[in-house]
C-alpha cells in the first residue's frame, strides 16, 4: 500500500504546484526510456554510448504505475541556469566506437528510437514543418539514415519558455505536500527577487562535426573553442566504427505569455481534434437514437403481452397457454440453473470489479485528478481501485451463487476464492509470458522481479482477503427469490431455423459502434506515443456503452424466451460480451494497417498479448452488464404475471 502511494504528496492538477526559480538557479534535465513505435520496446537511455552525469546515474523517484509502463526516469548531464543563455557547451567525448556500439546505434536508428528528455516535469517537445503544417513531437530521434550512412544527433539546441512568477500568496490557499517549500509566503504579498516558472521545453537536434583535437583538454561544461552552427535540416556527423563522438549543447531562455495552468496545452492538443469531436458526437447521437428506438419497441411489446395476459380470467389463461406459444410457456424453466453456474458467478464477480474500476478511474481522470504530468498515476489508480473493489467482486459472485442455488450458501468460499484468482491469474500468466520476451530483449519495459513480488503481495494480501470478505457479506445477505417455481422435468426447446449463438455473436456490433471511434484514439495513445486526455468524452462513451450493452442483452433475452428457449443465462452474458470479439478484430486491423512499421515477431507478440488482456477485461465487464440487466428483466417480467 505504501508503494502504491509513493507519490504521496497528493494528486497533480495542472496549475497547482508552480515551482519558482530565481535567475541563476540550477535546472536539471532528466531522461526517460528510449521509445519507438516500430518495436514498442523501451530501452534505457544509458544503454547507448551517451554522456553520463558526473555524480553518476541515479534513478528518479518512481511509482508503481511508471514501472509497469516501462518508464525509467534518470538524471542526465544536461544542466541549465535559470534565465542564463549559454552556447557551445561541451558535454563529453565518448570512447572510440566499438563494433558492438556501432551496430547497436545503427539498429536503434533503423528502429526510429526517440530520446525523451524532461525538464521541470515537462517532456521535451520538437516542432517540424511539413507541407506548410507544423507538427509536434515529444522527444527527438537518436539519429537518421541518409543514403546508407548513419548520422547521430550529437548537438542539442534547447529553448526554455519561462513566465514571470505571479500570485505569491497562492501557498496560503493551496499549500500541500512539497508545494509550500517552493512557494514564497511573503506577508506583504510581494517578492524581493523576481522569479520565473518553466512553461515550455523545446529541443532542436542537430548533427554537427566536431574536431576531436579541440576537446582533448576540455572538461564537462567547458566552452567549445569554435562556433557551432545548428542546422536541423542538414546532417554532417556520420557514425564511424573506431571513432569517438563529441556531444555539445546550447540553451536559450525565452519569455512567454503561456501561464502555468496552460503549459500542458501543447501536449494535449491531439492531432485531428475536429475529427475526434465530431465523430464522437455523431456516434453518441446515432447510438442514442438506435437505443431509444429499441427501448420503445421493446417496452411496448412487453407491456402489450402483459396487459393481454393479465386481463384474462383463470380459465382463459389456461386456454391461452394451450393456444399460444412464447415466453409464457417457459415459466417453469426460465429460472432453471444454467450449466457451469460457479463459472458464471466468477465471471460476473470479476466483471463487476473491472467495471467499477473503469468507471471510478475514468471519472477521477475526467475531474483532473490523474494528469499526464503525474506519470504513472493512471495505472496506479486503476490498480488501487481494482484491489479495493475486490469486496464488490466477492459479494456479487456469492450472491448470484446463492440465488442460483435458491439460498443455499454451500460452496461460497470456493466461489469467492476462484473469483479472487480467475482474472488476476490470467493477467499474471499473460504478463509473465510477455515479460520473459522483454527480459530476453533487455528492455526497460520488462517488469523488474521486485515489482513482480510486490504485485503478488498486493494480490494475495489485499485483493484476495477483500474478495473473501465480500463473499462473507454475500453469504449473509438475503438472496434474490424467484417469483415462479421451476418444474422438475425440463421443457424441450423447439428446433430453431438459425443457431441462437449466431444472433448472440452478432449482437456485439451495436456496443462496438459506440466505442470504435474512441478506441482508435486510445490505441493511438498506447501504441503511437500520443497523449490521451479527453477523459470526459471517454466517461460519456463508457456510460453509453453500459446502457447499450444492457439494452442489447435485454432484447436478445426476450427474443430467446419468445421462441421458448429458456437457456438465457450464458447467452445474456455473451450477447453484450461479444463486443470483445470485434475489439480484438479491430486490434488486428490496427496492427496491419496503422502499425505497418511494427518490426519483428517479439513486437507483434507483445501487441497481441496486451490486446488479448484488454479484450478479456472488456468481455468480463460488458458481459456482466448484459447478464445483470437480463436477470433483472426476467425477474421483473415473470413476477408481473399472475400464475398458480
C-alpha positions in Angstrom: 0.0 0.0 0.0 2.9 2.4 0.8 4.4 1.6 -2.6 1.1 2.5 -4.3 1.0 5.8 -2.6 4.7 6.6 -3.2 3.6 9.8 -4.9 2.1 10.6 -1.5 2.1 14.4 -1.7 -1.2 14.1 -3.5 -2.7 14.4 -7.0 -1.4 16.9 -9.5 -3.9 19.3 -11.1 -2.2 21.4 -13.9 -1.5 24.7 -12.3 -1.5 23.5 -8.7 2.2 23.4 -7.9 4.2 26.1 -9.7 7.9 26.0 -9.0 9.6 29.3 -8.6 13.2 29.7 -9.9 15.2 32.9 -9.5 17.8 33.9 -12.1 20.8 31.7 -11.8 19.0 28.8 -10.1 20.1 25.3 -11.4 17.8 23.4 -13.6 18.4 19.7 -14.2 17.2 17.8 -17.2 16.1 14.2 -16.7 16.0 11.4 -19.2 13.3 8.7 -19.7 13.5 5.4 -21.6 14.2 5.4 -25.3 11.0 4.6 -27.1 10.0 3.5 -30.6 6.6 3.0 -32.3 8.4 0.4 -34.6 9.2 -2.1 -31.8 7.1 -0.9 -28.8 10.0 -2.0 -26.6 11.6 0.8 -24.4 15.3 0.7 -23.6 17.4 2.6 -21.0 18.9 5.9 -22.2 22.3 4.8 -21.0 22.2 1.6 -23.0 23.7 3.7 -25.8 27.1 5.4 -25.5 25.7 8.8 -24.4 27.4 11.1 -21.8 26.8 10.2 -18.2 26.4 12.8 -15.3 29.5 13.5 -13.2 27.7 12.4 -10.0 26.8 9.0 -11.6 23.5 7.7 -12.9 20.7 7.8 -10.3 17.1 6.7 -10.6 14.4 9.3 -10.1 11.5 8.7 -7.7 9.1 6.4 -9.4 5.7 5.0 -8.6 4.4 1.6 -9.4 2.5 2.8 -12.4 5.7 4.2 -14.0 7.5 0.9 -13.6 4.5 -1.0 -15.1 4.5 1.4 -18.1 8.2 0.9 -18.7 9.3 4.4 -17.7 12.8 4.6 -16.2 13.5 8.3 -15.3 17.1 9.0 -14.5 19.3 12.1 -14.1 21.2 13.4 -17.1 24.4 15.6 -17.6 22.3 18.4 -19.2 22.2 21.3 -16.7 21.0 24.9 -17.1 20.9 28.1 -15.1 17.6 29.9 -15.0 17.4 32.8 -17.5 21.0 32.4 -18.4 21.6 31.8 -22.2 24.6 29.6 -22.9 26.2 28.4 -26.2 28.9 26.0 -27.3 28.8 23.9 -24.1 31.0 20.9 -24.3 29.5 17.8 -22.6 31.8 14.9 -23.2 33.7 12.8 -25.7 32.7 9.2 -25.9 35.2 6.3 -26.2 36.0 5.1 -29.6 33.0 3.3 -31.0 33.4 -0.5 -30.8 31.9 -2.7 -33.4 29.1 -3.6 -30.9 28.4 0.0 -30.1 28.2 0.9 -33.8 25.8 -1.9 -34.6 23.6 -1.0 -31.6 23.4 2.7 -32.6 22.7 1.7 -36.2 20.0 -0.7 -35.1 18.4 2.0 -32.8 18.4 4.5 -35.7 16.9 2.0 -38.1 14.1 1.2 -35.5 13.4 5.0 -35.2 14.1 5.2 -31.4 13.3 8.6 -29.7 15.2 10.2 -26.9 12.8 11.5 -24.2 14.0 14.4 -22.0 12.2 16.0 -19.1 12.6 19.5 -17.5 10.5 20.6 -14.6 8.2 17.7 -15.3 7.7 18.8 -18.9 8.7 16.4 -21.7 10.9 17.9 -24.4 8.8 18.9 -27.5 10.1 19.2 -31.1 8.4 21.1 -33.9 8.8 20.1 -37.6 7.2 21.6 -40.7 5.8 19.5 -43.5 3.8 20.8 -46.4 3.1 24.1 -44.6 1.8 22.3 -41.4 3.6 22.4 -38.1 3.9 19.0 -36.4 4.5 18.4 -32.7 6.7 15.5 -31.5 7.7 14.6 -28.0 11.4 13.8 -27.8 13.9 13.6 -30.7 15.3 10.8 -32.8 18.6 9.2 -31.9 19.8 9.7 -35.4 18.9 9.4 -39.1 20.0 7.3 -42.0 20.7 9.0 -45.3 22.0 7.1 -48.4 23.1 4.1 -46.2 25.1 6.4 -43.9 24.1 6.7 -40.3 24.2 10.2 -38.7 23.9 10.9 -35.0 22.3 13.9 -33.4 25.2 15.0 -31.1 24.3 18.7 -30.6 21.1 19.8 -28.9 19.7 23.3 -29.0 17.3 23.8 -26.1 14.7 26.6 -25.9 13.2 27.0 -22.5 10.0 29.1 -22.3 9.5 30.9 -19.0 6.8 33.0 -17.4 7.2 35.5 -14.6 6.1 34.1 -11.3 2.8 35.6 -10.1 0.4 35.2 -7.2 2.9 34.6 -4.5 0.2 34.2 -1.8 -1.1 31.1 -3.5 0.7 28.9 -0.9 -1.7 30.1 1.7 -4.6 28.7 -0.3 -3.2 25.5 -1.8 -0.1 24.7 0.1 0.1 20.9 0.3 2.9 18.4 0.1 6.1 20.0 -1.1 4.3 23.0 -2.6 4.9 25.1 0.5 8.6 24.6 0.2 8.7 26.0 -3.3 6.3 28.9 -2.9 7.2 32.1 -1.1 4.9 33.2 1.6 5.8 36.9 1.9 3.2 38.5 4.1 3.4 41.7 2.1 2.2 39.8 -1.0 5.4 40.7 -2.9 8.8 39.2 -3.6 12.1 41.0 -3.5 13.7 38.7 -6.0 11.8 38.2 -9.3 11.1 34.6 -10.0 10.2 32.6 -13.1 8.3 29.4 -13.9 9.1 26.9 -16.7 6.2 26.8 -19.1 7.7 25.2 -22.2 10.7 22.9 -23.1 11.6 22.7 -26.8 14.6 20.9 -28.4 16.2 21.1 -31.8 18.5 18.1 -32.5 21.5 18.7 -34.8 24.2 16.6 -36.4 27.5 18.5 -36.2 31.0 17.5 -36.9 33.4 18.4 -34.0 37.2 18.5 -34.0 38.2 15.8 -31.5 41.6 17.5 -31.0 40.0 20.7 -29.7 38.2 18.9 -26.8 41.1 16.8 -25.5 41.8 19.2 -22.6 38.2 20.4 -22.1 36.3 19.4 -19.0 32.5 18.8 -18.9 30.6 22.1 -19.3 33.6 23.8 -20.7 33.4 26.3 -23.7 33.8 24.7 -27.1 36.6 26.7 -28.8 34.8 27.3 -32.1 31.3 28.4 -33.0 28.7 25.7 -33.5 26.1 26.1 -36.3 23.0 24.1 -35.5 21.0 23.4 -38.7 18.2 20.9 -38.2 17.7 20.5 -41.9 21.2 19.1 -42.6 23.2 16.3 -41.1 27.0 16.1 -41.0 28.1 13.8 -38.2 28.4 10.3 -39.7 28.9 7.3 -37.4 32.2 5.6 -37.9 33.5 2.5 -36.2 36.6 3.2 -34.2 36.0 7.0 -33.9 34.7 8.8 -30.8 31.6 11.1 -30.6 31.7 14.6 -29.2 28.5 15.8 -27.5 27.6 19.5 -27.1 24.5 21.6 -26.4 23.3 25.2 -26.1 20.3 26.7 -24.2 18.3 29.8 -24.7 15.5 31.2 -22.4 12.5 32.9 -23.8 9.8 34.8 -22.0 6.4 33.5 -22.9 2.8 34.6 -22.4 1.9 31.0 -21.6 0.7 30.8 -18.0 1.3 27.9 -15.6 -2.1 26.2 -16.0 -1.8 26.2 -19.8 1.7 24.8 -20.1 0.4 21.3 -21.0 -1.8 22.6 -23.8 0.9 22.0 -26.4 0.9 18.3 -25.4 -2.8 17.8 -25.0 -3.8 19.2 -28.4 -4.4 15.9 -30.2 -4.0 15.6 -33.9 -7.2 15.7 -35.8 -9.1 17.1 -32.9 -12.1 18.3 -35.1 -12.5 14.8 -36.5 -12.3 13.4 -32.9 -15.0 15.7 -31.6 -17.4 15.4 -34.5 -17.0 11.6 -34.7 -17.7 11.2 -31.1 -20.8 13.5 -31.2 -22.0 11.7 -34.3 -21.5 8.3 -32.6 -23.3 9.4 -29.5 -26.3 10.8 -31.4 -26.7 7.7 -33.7 -26.3 5.2 -30.9 -28.7 7.1 -28.6 -31.2 7.2 -31.4 -31.0 3.5 -32.1 -31.1 2.6 -28.4 -34.2 4.8 -27.9 -36.0 3.0 -30.8 -35.0 -0.4 -29.4 -36.2 0.5 -25.9 -39.5 2.0 -27.1 -40.4 -1.0 -29.3 -39.3 -3.4 -26.5 -41.3 -1.7 -23.8 -44.4 -1.5 -26.0 -44.2 -5.2 -26.9 -43.7 -6.4 -23.3 -46.5 -4.2 -22.0 -48.9 -5.4 -24.6 -48.2 -9.0 -23.8 -48.5 -8.4 -20.0 -51.7 -6.4 -20.4 -53.4 -9.1 -22.6 -52.3 -11.8 -20.2 -53.5 -10.1 -17.0 -56.9 -9.1 -18.5 -57.9 -12.8 -18.9 -59.5 -14.8 -16.2 -58.0 -18.1 -15.0 -59.9 -20.4 -17.5 -59.0 -18.1 -20.4 -55.3 -18.2 -19.3 -55.3 -22.0 -19.4 -56.8 -21.9 -22.8 -54.4 -19.2 -23.9 -51.4 -21.3 -22.7 -52.7 -24.2 -24.8 -53.1 -22.0 -27.9 -50.2 -19.5 -27.7 -46.5 -20.0 -27.7 -43.8 -17.7 -26.4 -42.3 -16.7 -23.2 -45.4 -17.6 -21.1 -44.7 -21.3 -21.8 -41.2 -21.3 -20.3 -42.4 -20.1 -16.9 -41.5 -23.4 -15.3 -38.0 -23.5 -16.8 -36.9 -19.9 -17.0 -35.1 -20.0 -13.7 -33.6 -23.4 -14.1 -29.9 -23.4 -13.1 -27.5 -22.9 -16.0 -24.7 -25.2 -16.9 -21.4 -24.4 -15.0 -23.1 -22.0 -12.6 -19.9 -21.5 -10.5 -18.0 -20.2 -13.6 -20.8 -17.8 -14.4 -20.8 -16.4 -10.9 -17.0 -16.0 -11.0 -17.1 -14.1 -14.4 -19.9 -11.8 -13.1 -18.0 -11.1 -9.9 -14.8 -10.2 -11.8 -16.8 -8.2 -14.3 -18.3 -6.1 -11.5 -14.7 -5.4 -10.2 -13.4 -4.4 -13.6 -16.4 -2.3 -14.5 -16.3 -0.5 -11.1 -12.6 0.1 -11.6 -13.1 1.6 -15.1 -15.9 3.9 -14.0 -14.2 5.3 -10.9 -10.8 5.7 -12.6 -12.1 7.4 -15.7 -14.3 9.7 -13.5 -11.3 10.7 -11.4 -9.3 11.3 -14.6 -12.1 13.4 -16.1 -12.1 15.5 -13.0 -8.4 16.2 -13.4 -7.0 14.0 -10.6 -4.8 12.0 -12.9 -3.0 14.5 -15.0 -0.4 13.3 -17.6 2.1 15.5 -15.6 1.9 12.8 -12.8 3.3 9.9 -14.7 2.0 6.5 -13.8 -0.9 7.8 -11.6 -3.5 6.4 -14.1 -2.1 2.9 -13.9 -1.5 3.2 -10.1 -5.1 4.5 -9.6 -6.5 1.6 -11.7 -4.5 -0.9 -9.7 -5.6 0.7 -6.4 -9.3 0.8 -7.3 -9.2 -2.8 -8.6 -7.8 -4.0 -5.3 -10.3 -2.2 -3.2 -13.3 -3.3 -5.4 -12.4 -7.0 -4.7 -15.0 -6.7 -1.9 -17.7 -6.0 -4.6 -16.5 -8.9 -6.7 -16.8 -11.4 -3.8 -20.2 -10.0 -2.7 -21.8 -10.2 -6.2 -20.3 -13.6 -7.1 -21.5 -15.2 -3.9 -24.9 -13.5 -4.0 -25.5 -14.8 -7.6 -24.3 -18.2 -6.5 -26.8 -18.3 -3.6 -29.6 -17.0 -5.9 -29.0 -19.8 -8.4 -28.9 -22.3 -5.5 -32.1 -21.0 -4.1 -30.5 -19.6 -0.9 -28.0 -22.5 -0.3 -24.7 -21.0 0.9 -22.7 -24.2 0.5 -19.5 -23.7 -1.5 -19.5 -19.9 -1.2 -15.8 -19.8 0.0 -14.8 -21.7 -3.2 -16.7 -19.3 -5.4 -15.2 -16.2 -3.7 -11.6 -17.7 -3.8 -11.9 -18.5 -7.5 -13.3 -15.0 -8.2 -10.3 -13.6 -6.5 -7.9 -15.7 -8.6 -9.5 -16.0 -12.0 -8.8 -12.7 -13.8 -5.6 -11.8 -11.9 -4.3 -15.3 -12.6 -4.8 -15.0 -16.3 -3.3 -11.5 -16.2 -0.2 -12.8 -14.4 0.1 -15.6 -16.9 0.0 -13.2 -19.9 2.3 -10.7 -18.2 4.8 -13.4 -17.3 5.0 -14.7 -20.9 5.3 -11.1 -22.3 7.8 -10.2 -19.6 10.0 -13.1 -20.5 10.2 -11.8 -24.0 11.1 -8.3 -22.8 13.7 -9.7 -20.3 15.3 -11.5 -23.2 15.5 -8.3 -25.2 16.9 -6.3 -22.2 14.1 -3.8 -22.5 13.1 -1.4 -19.7 9.5 -2.4 -20.5 10.2 -5.6 -18.6 8.7 -5.5 -15.1 11.5 -5.9 -12.5 11.4 -9.1 -10.4 10.9 -6.9 -7.2 7.8 -5.3 -8.8 6.5 -8.8 -9.6 6.9 -9.8 -6.0 5.1 -6.6 -5.0 2.2 -7.3 -7.3 1.9 -10.8 -6.0 1.8 -9.5 -2.4 -0.8 -6.9 -3.4 -2.9 -9.7 -4.9 -2.7 -12.2 -2.1 -2.5 -9.8 0.9 -5.1 -7.2 -0.2 -7.3 -8.4 -3.2 -7.9 -12.0 -2.1 -8.8 -11.1 1.6 -11.1 -8.3 0.4 -12.8 -10.6 -2.0 -13.3 -13.2 0.7 -14.7 -10.5 3.0 -17.1 -9.5 0.2 -18.1 -13.2 -0.2 -18.8 -13.4 3.5 -21.2 -10.5 3.3 -22.8 -12.0 0.2 -23.3 -15.3 2.1 -25.1 -13.4 4.9 -27.2 -11.2 2.7 -30.7 -12.1 1.6 -30.6 -13.9 -1.7 -33.0 -12.9 -4.6 -36.0 -15.2 -4.5 -37.5 -16.5 -7.8 -41.1 -15.3 -8.5 -42.1 -18.7 -10.0 -41.4 -22.4 -9.3 -39.1 -24.5 -11.5 -40.5 -27.7 -12.9 -38.7 -31.0 -12.2 -38.6 -32.1 -15.8 -37.0 -29.6 -18.3 -39.1 -28.4 -21.2 -37.9 -29.4 -24.6 -36.7 -26.4 -26.7 -38.2 -26.3 -30.2 -35.8 -26.6 -33.1 -34.7 -23.2 -34.4 -34.2 -22.1 -38.0 -30.9 -20.4 -37.2 -28.4 -21.2 -34.4 -29.1 -18.9 -31.4 -25.4 -18.3 -30.9 -25.2 -16.7 -34.3 -27.6 -13.9 -33.0 -25.6 -13.7 -29.8 -22.3 -13.1 -31.7 -23.9 -10.5 -34.0 -25.3 -8.6 -31.0 -21.8 -7.2 -30.2 -21.8 -4.9 -33.2 -24.1 -2.3 -31.6 -21.9 -1.8 -28.5 -18.9 -1.8 -30.7 -20.4 1.0 -32.7 -20.5 3.2 -29.5 -16.8 3.0 -28.8 -14.8 2.2 -32.0 -14.0 5.9 -32.7 -12.8 6.4 -29.1 -11.0 3.1 -29.4 -8.9 4.5 -32.2 -7.7 7.4 -30.1 -7.0 5.1 -27.1 -5.0 2.7 -29.3 -3.0 5.7 -30.8 -2.3 6.9 -27.3 -1.0 3.4 -26.2 1.0 2.4 -29.3 1.8 5.7 -31.1 3.0 7.6 -28.1 0.3 10.3 -28.2 -1.1 11.9 -25.1 -4.7 11.0 -24.3 -6.6 13.4 -22.1 -10.2 13.6 -23.2 -11.5 11.5 -20.3 -14.7 13.5 -20.2 -15.7 12.1 -23.6 -14.5 8.7 -22.6 -16.7 8.7 -19.5 -19.7 9.6 -21.6 -18.9 6.8 -24.0 -18.5 4.4 -21.1 -21.9 5.3 -19.7 -23.4 5.0 -23.2 -21.7 1.6 -23.6 -23.3 0.4 -20.3 -26.8 1.4 -21.5 -26.4 -0.1 -24.9 -25.0 -3.4 -23.5 -27.9 -3.6 -21.2 -30.5 -3.0 -23.9 -28.9 -5.4 -26.4 -28.9 -8.1 -23.9 -32.5 -7.5 -22.9 -33.7 -7.6 -26.4 -31.9 -10.9 -27.2 -33.1 -12.5 -23.9 -36.7 -11.5 -24.8 -36.2 -12.9 -28.3 -34.9 -16.2 -27.0 -37.8 -16.5 -24.5 -40.3 -15.8 -27.3 -39.1 -18.9 -29.2 -39.3 -21.0 -26.0 -35.6 -21.0 -25.5 -35.2 -20.8 -21.7 -31.4 -21.2 -21.6 -30.8 -17.5 -21.4 -28.2 -17.2 -18.7 -25.0 -17.6 -20.7 -26.5 -16.1 -23.8 -27.3 -12.9 -22.0 -23.7 -12.7 -20.8 -22.2 -13.2 -24.2 -24.8 -11.1 -26.1 -23.1 -8.0 -24.8 -19.7 -9.6 -24.0 -19.3 -10.5 -27.7 -18.2 -6.9 -28.3 -14.8 -8.1 -27.2 -14.5 -10.2 -30.4 -15.0 -7.1 -32.5 -12.5 -5.2 -30.4 -9.9 -7.9 -30.9 -10.6 -8.0 -34.7 -10.2 -4.2 -34.7 -6.9 -4.6 -32.8 -5.6 -7.0 -35.6 -6.8 -4.5 -38.2 -5.0 -1.7 -36.4 -1.8 -3.8 -36.3 -2.0 -4.5 -40.0 -2.9 -1.0 -41.3 -1.9 1.5 -38.7 1.2 -0.2 -37.2 2.7 -1.2 -40.5 6.2 -0.4 -39.4 6.0 -2.7 -36.3 9.0 -4.8 -36.7 9.8 -8.3 -35.5 7.8 -11.2 -34.1 8.5 -10.1 -30.5 6.9 -6.7 -31.0 3.8 -8.3 -32.7 3.6 -10.9 -29.9 3.7 -8.1 -27.3 1.0 -6.2 -29.1 -1.3 -9.2 -29.5 -0.7 -10.2 -25.8 -1.6 -6.9 -24.4 -4.6 -6.7 -26.8 -5.8 -10.1 -25.5 -5.5 -8.9 -22.0 -7.6 -5.8 -22.8 -10.2 -7.8 -24.7 -10.6 -10.3 -21.8 -11.3 -7.4 -19.3 -13.8 -5.8 -21.7 -15.6 -9.1 -22.2 -16.0 -9.6 -18.4 -17.2 -6.1 -17.8 -19.7 -5.9 -20.8 -20.9 -9.5 -20.2 -21.7 -8.7 -16.6 -23.7 -5.7 -17.6 -25.7 -7.9 -20.0 -26.3 -10.7 -17.6 -27.4 -8.5 -14.6 -29.8 -6.4 -16.8 -31.3 -9.6 -18.3 -31.6 -11.2 -14.9 -33.5 -8.1 -13.6 -35.7 -8.1 -16.7 -36.6 -11.8 -16.5 -37.3 -11.5 -12.7 -39.5 -8.4 -13.3 -41.3 -10.0 -16.3 -42.3 -13.2 -14.5 -43.1 -11.5 -11.2 -45.6 -9.3 -13.1 -47.6 -12.3 -14.3 -50.3 -13.8 -12.2 -49.7 -17.6 -12.1 -50.7 -20.5 -9.9 
